Amino acid sequence: MGQVTSNDGTKIAYSKIGSGPALIIVDGALCSRSFGPAGKLAEALAPHFTVYTYDRRGRGESGNTAPYDVAREVEDIAALIEEAGGRAHLFGMSSGGTLVAEAVHRGVPVNRFAIYESPMVVDGTREPMSADLPAEVSRAVAEDRRGDAVKLFMDYVGTPKVVTALMRIMPPWKKLKAVAHTLPHDFALVGEFQRGVQPPADRWAGAKAPGLVIAGGKSPEYMRNAQASLARALPDAELKVLDGQTHMVKAQVTAPVLVDFLDR
């Protein structure tokens, strides 16, 4: 494990494998280096890139300096890029994709970037997020009802209730609860894009690097529509739909697409 120090003094823990150009993977909600899809994806990409996975602030072995601000997470990525040699590719999954778009928009030095299903509701194909949900989750976290916070999140993203009920009695539930206090971070990232309207055309005007936005062909219509909207809004991005994939995309499917795009 390595560590970098972010601009506000927060220690950010990371791992790296492979060789070649630097590629930083940014996790979505409730994931970390030890829990989530980044590890398998890093292994699949290691023959082509020096792959950095890291614990977003508040998760795993990274610090969690208060107060939270999206800008601090952008600074964490900037610190990792500096550690990686001053420039890197970025790939973000789910809310990590939203963070990648924000980081590139704010000018972190990237070569190319890719996003898998940034969570957005941009039309009427899904109900927008309740205005009360972020506060409900924050209240559950503040009252140390971490399991309730995770359940509120899972209910919103559409996890079947029977699956959530089963998960609550399985070992991974502990890992989800361990990072439940970072769910408000993700709501701060994605909340503005959950309102059922298109984001402003210039929302990511600063994201000048070549980008790839990826959607799963079996994901819900609202998610596929959102990725098409994001690809149009980014200044230099293209859209790719992966047939047969859902939000839980498989590493062996994603890796060749990323290699093809990032190696151009």
TIKOLKE-425485 format. One record per atom (N, C-alpha, C, O): residue in three letters; y, z, x. Coordinates in steps of 0.05 Angstrom, whole numbers, padded with zeros to 5 digits, always signed. Atoms other than C-alpha are relative to their C-alpha. Layout:
ALAYZX;...
//
This chain:
MET-00024+00000+00017;MET+00000+00000+00000;MET+00025+00000+00017;MET+00026+00014+00038;GLY-00026-00001-00013;GLY+00071-00014+00022;GLY+00021+00010-00020;GLY+00015+00014-00043;GLN-00022-00010+00017;GLN+00138+00011-00004;GLN+00025-00014+00009;GLN+00030-00019+00032;VAL-00027+00009-00006;VAL+00207-00018-00009;VAL+00019+00019-00014;VAL+00011+00033-00033;THR-00021-00017+00013;THR+00271+00020-00026;THR+00019-00017-00014;THR+00033-00034-00002;SER-00019+00016+00016;SER+00311-00009-00082;SER+00029+00009+00004;SER+00033+00029+00018;ASN-00029-00005-00005;ASN+00387-00009-00084;ASN+00008+00028-00008;ASN+00027+00039+00005;ASP-00007-00027+00009;ASP+00390+00058-00121;ASP-00016+00021+00014;ASP-00015+00045+00005;GLY+00016-00019-00014;GLY+00342+00091-00073;GLY-00028+00004-00010;GLY-00044+00019+00001;THR+00027-00003+00012;THR+00280+00085-00117;THR-00021-00014+00018;THR-00017-00037+00027;LYS+00022+00012-00015;LYS+00215+00073-00079;LYS-00018-00016-00018;LYS-00027-00006-00039;ILE+00017+00018+00015;ILE+00176+00014-00105;ILE-00025-00006+00016;ILE-00024-00017+00038;ALA+00026+00004-00014;ALA+00102+00010-00087;ALA-00011-00028-00005;ALA-00009-00039-00027;TYR+00011+00027+00003;TYR+00069-00057-00074;TYR-00025-00003+00017;TYR-00030+00012+00035;SER+00023+00009-00016;SER+00006-00090-00048;SER+00003-00029+00005;SER+00017-00043-00010;LYS-00001+00029-00004;LYS-00002-00158-00017;LYS-00027-00010+00012;LYS-00040+00005+00027;ILE+00024+00013-00010;ILE-00060-00205-00003;ILE+00006-00029+00004;ILE+00025-00040-00007;GLY-00002+00029-00003;GLY-00069-00276+00020;GLY+00018-00009+00023;GLY+00028+00008+00039;SER-00018+00011-00020;SER-00028-00322+00064;SER+00013-00025-00011;SER+00003-00038-00029;GLY-00016+00022+00010;GLY+00024-00375+00054;GLY+00027+00009-00011;GLY+00035+00032-00006;PRO-00025-00007+00011;PRO+00090-00376+00017;PRO-00002+00025-00018;PRO-00022+00030-00031;ALA+00000-00025+00015;ALA+00109-00310-00016;ALA+00002-00005-00030;ALA+00018-00022-00039;LEU+00001+00001+00029;LEU+00094-00302-00090;LEU-00001+00028-00011;LEU-00020+00043-00004;ILE-00001-00027+00011;ILE+00113-00239-00129;ILE-00008-00002-00030;ILE+00004-00018-00045;ILE+00009-00001+00027;ILE+00076-00224-00194;ILE+00013+00024-00014;ILE+00013+00046-00004;VAL-00014-00021+00015;VAL+00115-00184-00247;VAL-00016+00005-00025;VAL-00020-00013-00042;ASP+00017-00008+00022;ASP+00074-00146-00298;ASP+00016+00002-00026;ASP+00040+00005-00027;GLY-00011-00006+00027;GLY+00086-00139-00373;GLY-00002+00030-00007;GLY-00008+00046+00011;ALA+00000-00028+00009;ALA+00088-00075-00414;ALA-00027+00013+00005;ALA-00048+00001+00002;LEU+00023-00018-00003;LEU+00040-00018-00398;LEU-00019-00007+00023;LEU-00040+00005+00026;CYS+00017+00009-00022;CYS+00010-00054-00337;CYS+00011+00010+00026;CYS+00035+00016+00029;SER-00007-00007-00027;SER+00010-00035-00264;SER-00019-00013+00019;SER-00036-00029+00011;ARG+00019+00012-00019;ARG-00025-00055-00200;ARG-00029+00007-00005;ARG-00047-00009-00001;SER+00027-00009+00005;SER-00086-00014-00220;SER-00010-00005-00028;SER-00033+00001-00034;PHE+00009+00003+00028;PHE-00088-00033-00293;PHE+00015-00024-00012;PHE+00039-00023-00018;GLY-00013+00024+00011;GLY-00075-00103-00320;GLY-00010-00025+00014;GLY-00028-00023+00031;PRO+00010+00025-00010;PRO-00084-00176-00303;PRO+00009-00008+00028;PRO-00002-00027+00039;ALA-00011+00009-00026;ALA-00044-00180-00238;ALA-00019+00000+00023;ALA-00018-00018+00039;GLY+00019-00002-00022;GLY-00100-00159-00192;GLY-00018-00024+00002;GLY-00021-00036+00023;LYS+00017+00023+00000;LYS-00148-00214-00212;LYS+00015-00026+00006;LYS+00005-00043+00020;LEU-00016+00024-00005;LEU-00093-00266-00212;LEU+00008-00001+00029;LEU+00007-00023+00041;ALA-00007+00000-00028;ALA-00071-00245-00143;ALA-00023-00009+00017;ALA-00019-00025+00036;GLU+00023+00009-00015;GLU-00142-00255-00117;GLU-00004-00030-00003;GLU-00011-00043+00017;ALA+00003+00029+00004;ALA-00145-00324-00148;ALA+00021-00016+00015;ALA+00015-00039+00023;LEU-00022+00014-00013;LEU-00079-00343-00116;LEU+00002+00004+00030;LEU+00016-00010+00044;ALA-00002-00008-00028;ALA-00090-00311-00048;ALA-00006-00023+00020;ALA+00005-00023+00042;PRO+00004+00022-00019;PRO-00118-00375-00015;PRO+00024-00018+00003;PRO+00025-00034+00022;HIS-00023+00018+00000;HIS-00051-00409-00029;HIS+00026+00014+00007;HIS+00045+00001+00017;PHE-00025-00014-00003;PHE+00002-00355-00025;PHE-00005+00028+00011;PHE-00027+00039+00010;THR+00000-00029-00005;THR+00019-00287+00003;THR+00010+00013-00026;THR+00033+00011-00033;VAL-00006-00009+00027;VAL+00016-00252-00064;VAL+00007+00030+00000;VAL-00008+00047+00010;TYR-00009-00028+00003;TYR+00055-00188-00078;TYR-00004+00009-00029;TYR+00006-00004-00047;THR+00001-00013+00025;THR+00036-00144-00136;THR+00014+00027+00004;THR+00013+00039+00025;TYR-00015-00025-00004;TYR+00078-00082-00149;TYR+00000+00016-00027;TYR-00004+00005-00048;ASP-00003-00017+00023;ASP+00086-00023-00196;ASP+00029+00000-00008;ASP+00047+00010+00006;ARG-00027-00001+00010;ARG+00148-00033-00238;ARG+00009+00029-00001;ARG-00008+00047-00005;ARG-00010-00028-00002;ARG+00193+00029-00235;ARG-00010+00017-00023;ARG-00010+00008-00047;GLY+00012-00018+00020;GLY+00163+00088-00271;GLY-00030-00002-00003;GLY-00042+00015-00016;ARG+00029+00004+00002;ARG+00092+00062-00264;ARG-00014+00005+00026;ARG-00002+00002+00048;GLY+00017-00002-00024;GLY+00036+00077-00216;GLY+00013+00018+00021;GLY+00020+00041+00016;GLU-00011-00015-00023;GLU+00063+00098-00148;GLU+00029-00005+00005;GLU+00040+00002+00026;SER-00029+00004-00003;SER+00135+00075-00158;SER+00016+00022-00013;SER+00007+00036-00031;GLY-00018-00020+00010;GLY+00193+00120-00171;GLY+00013-00008-00027;GLY+00007-00030-00037;ASN-00011+00005+00027;ASN+00233+00124-00236;ASN+00028+00013-00002;ASN+00032+00030-00020;THR-00027-00012+00000;THR+00306+00141-00221;THR+00014-00006-00026;THR+00016-00029-00035;ALA-00016+00003+00025;ALA+00347+00153-00284;ALA+00029-00004+00007;ALA+00038+00004+00028;PRO+00008+00012+00025;PRO+00384+00125-00321;PRO-00011-00028+00005;PRO-00005-00041+00024;TYR+00011+00027-00002;TYR+00345+00061-00333;TYR+00021-00021-00007;TYR+00038-00017-00025;ASP-00016+00024+00006;ASP+00381-00006-00332;ASP-00015-00024+00009;ASP-00028-00023+00030;VAL+00014+00024-00007;VAL+00353-00076-00331;VAL+00009-00009+00028;VAL-00008-00019+00043;ALA-00010+00008-00026;ALA+00397-00089-00270;ALA-00015+00014+00023;ALA-00019+00002+00044;ARG+00015-00014-00021;ARG+00357-00037-00231;ARG-00027-00014+00005;ARG-00036-00015+00028;GLU+00026+00014-00003;GLU+00292-00075-00244;GLU+00005-00027+00015;GLU-00012-00036+00030;VAL-00006+00024-00015;VAL+00326-00139-00219;VAL+00004+00007+00030;VAL-00005-00008+00047;GLU-00004-00009-00028;GLU+00346-00100-00156;GLU-00027+00006+00013;GLU-00031+00002+00037;ASP+00027-00005-00011;ASP+00273-00079-00148;ASP-00012-00026+00010;ASP-00024-00027+00031;ILE+00010+00026-00007;ILE+00253-00152-00147;ILE+00014-00011+00025;ILE+00001-00022+00043;ALA-00015+00009-00023;ALA+00308-00168-00098;ALA-00009+00014+00026;ALA-00011+00002+00047;ALA+00010-00015-00023;ALA+00283-00113-00051;ALA-00027-00011+00009;ALA-00033-00012+00033;LEU+00027+00011-00007;LEU+00212-00142-00054;LEU+00003-00027+00013;LEU-00011-00034+00032;ILE-00005+00026-00012;ILE+00239-00212-00039;ILE+00010+00003+00029;ILE+00001-00011+00046;GLU-00010-00005-00027;GLU+00276-00185+00021;GLU-00024+00008+00018;GLU-00025-00001+00041;GLU+00024-00008-00015;GLU+00211-00152+00044;GLU-00018-00023+00006;GLU-00031-00025+00027;ALA+00017+00023-00003;ALA+00175-00218+00035;ALA+00012-00022+00017;ALA-00001-00042+00021;GLY-00011+00019-00019;GLY+00222-00254+00082;GLY+00026-00013-00010;GLY+00037-00030+00004;GLY-00026+00010+00009;GLY+00284-00269+00040;GLY+00000-00020-00022;GLY+00021-00024-00035;ARG+00003+00018+00023;ARG+00258-00319-00010;ARG-00029+00002-00009;ARG-00047+00008+00006;ALA+00028-00001+00011;ALA+00197-00322-00056;ALA-00001-00015-00025;ALA+00019-00022-00038;HIS+00005+00009+00028;HIS+00166-00352-00117;HIS-00003+00025-00017;HIS-00011+00046-00007;LEU+00004-00022+00019;LEU+00164-00308-00179;LEU-00018-00010-00023;LEU-00016-00033-00032;PHE+00015+00005+00024;PHE+00113-00306-00235;PHE+00000+00025-00017;PHE-00008+00047-00007;GLY+00000-00023+00018;GLY+00121-00260-00295;GLY-00016-00004-00025;GLY-00015-00026-00036;MET+00016+00002+00024;MET+00075-00245-00352;MET+00012+00018-00022;MET+00019+00041-00017;SER-00010-00014+00023;SER+00099-00224-00421;SER+00028+00011+00006;SER+00045-00005+00014;SER-00027-00010-00006;SER+00159-00177-00413;SER+00007-00003+00029;SER+00031-00004+00036;GLY-00005+00007-00029;GLY+00151-00189-00338;GLY+00012-00027+00003;GLY+00028-00032+00021;GLY-00012+00026+00000;GLY+00168-00261-00353;GLY+00029+00001-00008;GLY+00046-00013+00003;THR-00028-00004+00008;THR+00232-00239-00389;THR+00015+00011+00024;THR+00038+00002+00029;LEU-00014-00012-00023;LEU+00249-00198-00327;LEU+00004-00021+00022;LEU+00024-00022+00035;VAL-00003+00022-00019;VAL+00236-00259-00282;VAL+00023-00018-00007;VAL+00039-00025+00010;ALA-00022+00017+00008;ALA+00283-00302-00323;ALA+00027+00014+00005;ALA+00046+00001+00014;GLU-00025-00015-00005;GLU+00336-00247-00318;GLU+00006+00001+00029;GLU+00029-00001+00037;ALA-00004-00002-00029;ALA+00326-00239-00243;ALA+00011-00026+00011;ALA+00029-00026+00027;VAL-00009+00027-00010;VAL+00334-00314-00230;VAL+00028-00005-00010;VAL+00045-00016+00004;HIS-00027+00004+00011;HIS+00394-00317-00277;HIS+00021+00016+00016;HIS+00043+00007+00019;ARG-00019-00017-00015;ARG+00426-00260-00237;ARG+00001-00006+00030;ARG+00015+00007+00045;GLY-00004+00010-00027;GLY+00416-00297-00172;GLY-00018+00010+00022;GLY-00011+00007+00046;VAL+00018-00007-00022;VAL+00357-00268-00134;VAL-00009-00026+00013;VAL-00013-00046+00000;PRO+00007+00024-00015;PRO+00336-00317-00080;PRO-00029-00009-00004;PRO-00047+00001+00009;VAL+00027+00010+00006;VAL+00276-00355-00108;VAL-00002-00029+00006;VAL+00018-00044+00007;ASN+00006+00028-00003;ASN+00244-00421-00093;ASN-00007-00013-00027;ASN+00007-00031-00036;ARG+00008+00009+00027;ARG+00208-00433-00159;ARG-00009+00025-00016;ARG-00016+00046-00004;PHE+00009-00022+00016;PHE+00190-00388-00217;PHE-00016-00010-00024;PHE-00012-00032-00033;ALA+00016+00006+00023;ALA+00140-00387-00274;ALA-00002+00024-00018;ALA+00000+00047-00009;ILE+00001-00020+00020;ILE+00135-00348-00338;ILE-00023-00005-00020;ILE-00026-00028-00029;TYR+00021+00002+00021;TYR+00076-00335-00385;TYR+00008+00016-00024;TYR+00008+00041-00023;GLU-00005-00012+00027;GLU+00096-00320-00457;GLU+00018+00024+00001;GLU+00011+00046-00005;SER-00021-00020+00004;SER+00160-00282-00453;SER+00002+00007-00029;SER+00005-00011-00046;PRO+00001-00007+00029;PRO+00159-00243-00519;PRO+00027-00003-00014;PRO+00046+00012-00008;MET-00025+00006+00014;MET+00212-00271-00564;MET-00007-00008-00029;MET-00029-00019-00034;VAL+00002+00009+00027;VAL+00221-00282-00639;VAL+00025-00016-00006;VAL+00047-00004-00009;VAL-00024+00017+00001;VAL+00268-00341-00647;VAL+00004-00015-00026;VAL+00023-00031-00029;ASP-00002+00015+00025;ASP+00255-00367-00717;ASP-00014+00016-00022;ASP-00021+00040-00018;GLY+00012-00014+00022;GLY+00225-00349-00784;GLY-00030+00001-00001;GLY-00041+00008-00022;THR+00029+00000+00000;THR+00152-00356-00764;THR-00012+00028+00004;THR-00036+00031+00003;ARG+00008-00028-00001;ARG+00149-00281-00753;ARG+00023+00018-00007;ARG+00046+00011-00003;GLU-00021-00019+00006;GLU+00187-00221-00778;GLU+00013+00010+00026;GLU-00002+00015+00045;PRO-00013-00011-00024;PRO+00239-00198-00727;PRO-00007+00030+00003;PRO-00017+00043-00015;MET+00006-00028-00006;MET+00231-00130-00694;MET+00018+00018-00017;MET+00042+00012-00019;SER-00017-00020+00014;SER+00255-00071-00736;SER+00020+00012+00019;SER+00014+00018+00042;ALA-00021-00011-00017;ALA+00321-00045-00710;ALA-00007+00029+00007;ALA+00004+00039+00027;ASP+00007-00028-00005;ASP+00290+00025-00713;ASP-00022+00004+00021;ASP-00025+00026+00031;LEU+00024-00003-00016;LEU+00229+00011-00670;LEU+00006+00011+00028;LEU-00007+00031+00036;PRO-00005-00012-00027;PRO+00259+00023-00600;PRO+00007+00029-00001;PRO-00003+00045+00016;ALA-00007-00028+00002;ALA+00288+00089-00623;ALA-00024+00017-00007;ALA-00027+00039+00003;GLU+00024-00014+00007;GLU+00222+00110-00654;GLU-00018+00004+00024;GLU-00029+00025+00028;VAL+00017-00002-00024;VAL+00185+00095-00590;VAL+00013+00019+00020;VAL-00001+00036+00032;SER-00014-00018-00018;SER+00238+00131-00548;SER-00003+00029-00009;SER-00006+00047+00007;ARG+00003-00028+00011;ARG+00233+00192-00594;ARG-00028+00010+00005;ARG-00032+00033+00013;ALA+00028-00008-00005;ALA+00157+00193-00588;ALA-00003+00008+00030;ALA-00017+00027+00036;VAL+00002-00006-00028;VAL+00164+00191-00512;VAL+00014+00026+00007;VAL+00003+00043+00021;ALA-00015-00025-00006;ALA+00217+00246-00511;ALA-00015+00025-00010;ALA-00012+00046+00002;GLU+00015-00022+00011;GLU+00172+00290-00554;GLU-00028+00002+00012;GLU-00045+00017+00002;ASP+00026+00001-00013;ASP+00113+00276-00508;ASP-00023-00008-00018;ASP-00046+00002-00015;ARG+00021+00012+00017;ARG+00075+00239-00562;ARG-00006-00028+00010;ARG-00001-00048-00003;ARG+00004+00026-00014;ARG+00054+00185-00514;ARG-00019-00018-00015;ARG-00015-00042-00016;GLY+00019+00016+00015;GLY-00005+00162-00555;GLY+00013-00013-00024;GLY+00007-00036-00031;ASP-00015+00011+00023;ASP+00041+00152-00615;ASP+00018-00023+00009;ASP+00021-00043-00004;ALA-00018+00021-00010;ALA+00089+00111-00572;ALA-00017-00025+00005;ALA-00008-00047-00001;VAL+00017+00023-00006;VAL+00032+00066-00549;VAL-00009-00013-00027;VAL-00009-00038-00029;LYS+00009+00011+00026;LYS+00007+00058-00621;LYS+00023-00015-00014;LYS+00018-00036-00025;LEU-00023+00014+00012;LEU+00077+00039-00646;LEU+00003-00027+00013;LEU+00008-00047-00001;PHE-00003+00025-00015;PHE+00080-00014-00592;PHE-00022-00019-00008;PHE-00017-00043-00014;MET+00023+00017+00006;MET+00010-00041-00607;MET+00002-00010-00029;MET-00005-00033-00034;ASP-00003+00009+00028;ASP+00024-00043-00682;ASP+00020-00023-00001;ASP+00016-00043-00015;TYR-00020+00020+00001;TYR+00086-00084-00669;TYR-00009-00027+00012;TYR-00004-00048+00001;VAL+00009+00025-00012;VAL+00053-00135-00623;VAL-00024-00012-00014;VAL-00032-00034-00007;GLY+00021+00012+00017;GLY-00002-00145-00674;GLY-00029+00007+00007;GLY-00047-00006-00002;THR+00028-00009-00005;THR-00062-00108-00645;THR-00013+00009-00025;THR-00001+00026-00039;PRO+00014-00010+00025;PRO-00112-00099-00702;PRO-00003+00030+00000;PRO-00010+00042+00021;LYS+00000-00029+00002;LYS-00111-00027-00726;LYS-00027+00011+00008;LYS-00029+00032+00020;VAL+00026-00009-00008;VAL-00186-00021-00716;VAL-00003+00000+00030;VAL-00017+00018+00041;VAL+00001+00000-00030;VAL-00178-00041-00643;VAL+00015+00023+00012;VAL+00005+00036+00030;THR-00016-00023-00010;THR-00123+00010-00632;THR-00015+00026-00004;THR-00016+00043+00013;ALA+00015-00025+00005;ALA-00166+00064-00665;ALA-00023+00003+00019;ALA-00028+00026+00028;LEU+00022-00002-00019;LEU-00225+00048-00620;LEU+00011+00006+00028;LEU-00001+00022+00043;MET-00011-00005-00027;MET-00181+00046-00558;MET+00008+00029+00005;MET+00006+00039+00027;ARG-00009-00027-00003;ARG-00156+00116-00572;ARG-00022+00019+00009;ARG-00017+00041+00018;ILE+00022-00017-00008;ILE-00225+00143-00557;ILE-00014-00011+00025;ILE-00036-00002+00032;MET+00011+00013-00023;MET-00238+00099-00496;MET+00016+00007+00025;MET+00040+00013+00023;PRO-00013-00008-00025;PRO-00221+00113-00422;PRO+00027-00014+00005;PRO+00045-00001+00015;PRO-00026+00012-00007;PRO-00165+00060-00416;PRO+00024+00012-00015;PRO+00046+00008-00006;TRP-00022-00012+00015;TRP-00124+00098-00468;TRP+00016+00019+00018;TRP+00041+00020+00015;LYS-00014-00018-00018;LYS-00107+00149-00414;LYS+00019-00015+00018;LYS+00042-00006+00022;LYS-00017+00016-00017;LYS-00079+00095-00370;LYS+00024-00011-00015;LYS+00046-00012-00004;LEU-00022+00010+00016;LEU-00037+00067-00426;LEU+00020+00023-00005;LEU+00044+00019-00003;LYS-00018-00022+00005;LYS-00009+00136-00443;LYS+00015+00008+00026;LYS+00038+00018+00024;ALA-00012-00008-00025;ALA+00006+00148-00369;ALA+00026-00015+00005;ALA+00044-00005+00020;VAL-00024+00016-00004;VAL+00059+00093-00371;VAL+00016-00005-00026;VAL+00034-00021-00027;ALA-00013+00004+00025;ALA+00081+00100-00443;ALA+00030+00005+00001;ALA+00046-00006-00014;HIS-00029-00006-00003;HIS+00148+00129-00420;HIS+00016-00024+00010;HIS+00041-00023+00009;THR-00014+00023-00009;THR+00165+00060-00393;THR+00003-00021-00022;THR+00016-00042-00018;LEU-00003+00019+00022;LEU+00160+00025-00461;LEU+00029-00004-00007;LEU+00037-00027-00013;PRO-00029+00006+00005;PRO+00235+00036-00473;PRO+00012-00019+00020;PRO+00031-00033+00013;HIS-00009+00020-00019;HIS+00246-00004-00409;HIS-00005-00028-00010;HIS+00013-00045-00009;ASP+00007+00027+00010;ASP+00210-00063-00440;ASP+00016-00007-00024;ASP+00024-00030-00028;PHE-00017+00006+00023;PHE+00248-00057-00505;PHE+00029-00007+00009;PHE+00042-00024-00004;ALA-00027+00006-00010;ALA+00313-00057-00465;ALA+00001-00029+00011;ALA+00021-00043+00009;LEU+00002+00027-00010;LEU+00289-00122-00433;LEU-00001-00021-00022;LEU+00013-00041-00021;VAL+00006+00022+00019;VAL+00265-00160-00494;VAL+00013+00003-00027;VAL+00013-00015-00044;GLY-00011-00006+00027;GLY+00302-00128-00553;GLY+00019-00021-00010;GLY+00018-00028-00034;GLU-00019+00020+00009;GLU+00357-00180-00555;GLU-00012-00026-00009;GLU+00000-00043-00022;PHE+00014+00025+00006;PHE+00305-00235-00562;PHE-00020+00003-00023;PHE-00037-00014-00026;GLN+00019-00005+00021;GLN+00268-00205-00621;GLN+00013-00001-00028;GLN+00002+00011-00047;ARG-00017-00001+00024;ARG+00319-00219-00676;ARG-00004-00023-00019;ARG+00009-00024-00040;GLY+00005+00023+00018;GLY+00291-00283-00706;GLY+00020-00022+00001;GLY+00022-00039-00017;VAL-00020+00021-00003;VAL+00347-00327-00680;VAL-00002-00011+00029;VAL-00012+00003+00047;GLN+00000+00013-00027;GLN+00354-00375-00621;GLN+00019+00015+00018;GLN+00041+00022+00009;PRO-00019-00012-00019;PRO+00385-00343-00559;PRO+00023-00020+00006;PRO+00019-00044+00002;PRO-00022+00017-00007;PRO+00453-00370-00538;PRO-00009-00022+00021;PRO-00025-00016+00038;ALA+00009+00023-00017;ALA+00446-00438-00503;ALA+00005+00006+00030;ALA-00009-00004+00047;ASP-00006-00005-00027;ASP+00478-00410-00440;ASP-00010+00027+00010;ASP-00001+00038+00030;ARG+00009-00027-00006;ARG+00440-00344-00439;ARG-00011+00002+00029;ARG-00007+00023+00042;TRP+00011-00001-00028;TRP+00404-00361-00373;TRP+00013-00022+00017;TRP-00001-00035+00033;ALA-00014+00022-00014;ALA+00456-00410-00346;ALA-00002+00003+00031;ALA+00000-00017+00045;GLY+00002-00004-00029;GLY+00450-00379-00276;GLY-00027-00005+00012;GLY-00029-00005+00036;ALA+00027+00003-00010;ALA+00376-00392-00270;ALA-00004-00029+00009;ALA-00018-00045-00004;LYS-00001+00027-00010;LYS+00384-00455-00228;LYS-00026-00010+00013;LYS-00029-00034+00016;ALA+00024+00009-00014;ALA+00316-00456-00194;ALA-00019-00014-00019;ALA-00018-00010-00043;PRO+00020+00013+00017;PRO+00259-00500-00219;PRO-00019+00021-00012;PRO-00028+00039+00001;GLY+00017-00020+00014;GLY+00219-00462-00272;GLY-00021-00013-00017;GLY-00019-00037-00025;LEU+00022+00008+00018;LEU+00155-00468-00312;LEU-00004+00021-00020;LEU-00008+00045-00013;VAL+00005-00018+00022;VAL+00147-00436-00380;VAL-00027-00007-00012;VAL-00031-00030-00019;ILE+00027+00005+00009;ILE+00075-00429-00403;ILE-00006+00014-00026;ILE+00001+00038-00029;ALA+00009-00012+00026;ALA+00047-00417-00473;ALA-00030-00004-00003;ALA-00041-00023+00008;GLY+00028+00003+00007;GLY-00023-00406-00497;GLY-00004-00016-00025;GLY+00009-00011-00045;GLY+00004+00017+00023;GLY-00049-00459-00544;GLY-00011+00014-00025;GLY-00007+00004-00047;LYS+00011-00015+00022;LYS-00084-00407-00587;LYS+00018+00024-00007;LYS+00011+00040-00025;SER-00018-00021+00007;SER-00025-00359-00588;SER+00014-00006-00027;SER+00014-00029-00036;PRO-00013+00005+00026;PRO+00013-00350-00654;PRO+00023-00020+00002;PRO+00034-00024+00023;GLU-00021+00020+00000;GLU+00063-00402-00675;GLU+00026+00010+00010;GLU+00041-00004+00025;TYR-00026-00011-00009;TYR+00122-00356-00664;TYR+00002+00002+00030;TYR+00024-00003+00041;MET+00000-00003-00029;MET+00102-00345-00592;MET+00003-00028+00014;MET+00018-00031+00033;ARG-00003+00027-00012;ARG+00093-00419-00577;ARG+00028-00012-00005;ARG+00039-00024+00013;ASN-00027+00009+00005;ASN+00159-00435-00610;ASN+00020+00013+00019;ASN+00039+00001+00028;ALA-00018-00014-00018;ALA+00193-00382-00568;ALA-00001-00011+00028;ALA+00020-00013+00041;GLN+00001+00011-00028;GLN+00167-00411-00503;GLN+00014-00027+00001;GLN+00027-00034+00021;ALA-00014+00026+00001;ALA+00192-00480-00523;ALA+00030+00005+00000;ALA+00045-00010+00014;SER-00028-00006+00001;SER+00260-00449-00538;SER+00010+00009+00028;SER+00031+00001+00037;LEU-00007-00010-00026;LEU+00261-00413-00471;LEU+00001-00023+00020;LEU+00020-00024+00037;ALA+00001+00023-00018;ALA+00242-00476-00433;ALA+00025-00018-00003;ALA+00036-00028+00016;ARG-00024+00016+00005;ARG+00300-00513-00466;ARG+00025+00014+00010;ARG+00044+00002+00020;ALA-00024-00015-00007;ALA+00349-00457-00451;ALA+00004+00003+00030;ALA+00026+00004+00040;LEU-00001-00003-00029;LEU+00332-00451-00377;LEU+00011-00027+00012;LEU+00002-00048+00002;PRO-00013+00025-00009;PRO+00373-00502-00336;PRO-00019-00020+00012;PRO-00014-00044+00010;ASP+00018+00019-00014;ASP+00314-00533-00298;ASP-00029+00009-00003;ASP-00042+00016+00016;ALA+00027-00009+00006;ALA+00249-00515-00332;ALA-00016-00020-00017;ALA-00004-00036-00031;GLU+00018+00017+00016;GLU+00189-00550-00362;GLU-00019+00019-00015;GLU-00023+00042-00007;LEU+00018-00016+00017;LEU+00140-00526-00415;LEU-00029-00010+00005;LEU-00034-00034+00007;LYS+00028+00006-00003;LYS+00064-00524-00406;LYS-00015+00017-00021;LYS-00012+00041-00022;VAL+00017-00014+00020;VAL+00015-00506-00462;VAL-00029-00001+00011;VAL-00040-00022+00016;LEU+00028-00002-00010;LEU-00054-00481-00440;LEU-00019+00001-00024;LEU-00020+00021-00038;ASP+00018+00002+00022;ASP-00106-00503-00490;ASP-00020+00024+00000;ASP-00031+00030+00021;GLY+00021-00020+00002;GLY-00151-00447-00515;GLY+00008+00028+00009;GLY-00008+00046+00006;GLN-00008-00026-00011;GLN-00110-00390-00485;GLN+00017+00015-00021;GLN+00031+00004-00037;THR-00016-00018+00016;THR-00079-00330-00520;THR+00019+00015+00019;THR+00022+00007+00042;HIS-00018-00016-00017;HIS-00029-00278-00495;HIS-00016+00013+00023;HIS-00004+00019+00044;MET+00017-00011-00021;MET-00087-00249-00455;MET-00013-00022+00016;MET-00037-00027+00015;VAL+00009+00024-00014;VAL-00092-00309-00410;VAL-00018+00007+00023;VAL-00016+00028+00035;LYS+00019-00005-00021;LYS-00148-00315-00360;LYS+00010-00010+00027;LYS+00023-00030+00029;ALA-00010+00006-00027;ALA-00134-00315-00285;ALA-00010-00028+00009;ALA+00006-00042+00022;GLN+00011+00025-00009;GLN-00180-00374-00272;GLN+00013-00025-00013;GLN+00011-00047-00003;VAL-00014+00022+00013;VAL-00140-00416-00321;VAL+00029-00002+00010;VAL+00040-00023+00014;THR-00028-00001-00009;THR-00070-00394-00299;THR+00003-00009+00029;THR+00022-00024+00035;ALA-00004+00004-00029;ALA-00081-00398-00224;ALA+00004-00030+00008;ALA+00023-00036+00022;PRO-00004+00029-00008;PRO-00090-00475-00217;PRO+00026-00011-00010;PRO+00038-00028+00004;VAL-00026+00010+00011;VAL-00029-00487-00261;VAL+00023+00010+00018;VAL+00041-00005+00024;LEU-00021-00011-00018;LEU+00013-00441-00217;LEU+00000-00014+00027;LEU+00021-00020+00038;VAL+00002+00014-00026;VAL-00013-00473-00153;VAL+00012-00027-00001;VAL+00028-00035+00016;ASP-00010+00027+00003;ASP+00003-00542-00178;ASP+00031+00000-00002;ASP+00044-00017+00011;PHE-00029+00000+00004;PHE+00074-00524-00199;PHE+00015+00012+00025;PHE+00034+00000+00034;LEU-00015-00014-00022;LEU+00094-00476-00142;LEU-00003-00015+00026;LEU+00014-00012+00044;ASP+00005+00015-00025;ASP+00066-00522-00088;ASP+00015-00027+00001;ASP+00013-00042+00021;ARG-00013+00026+00001;ARG+00108-00582-00109;ARG+00021-00002+00022;ARG+00034-00023+00025;
//
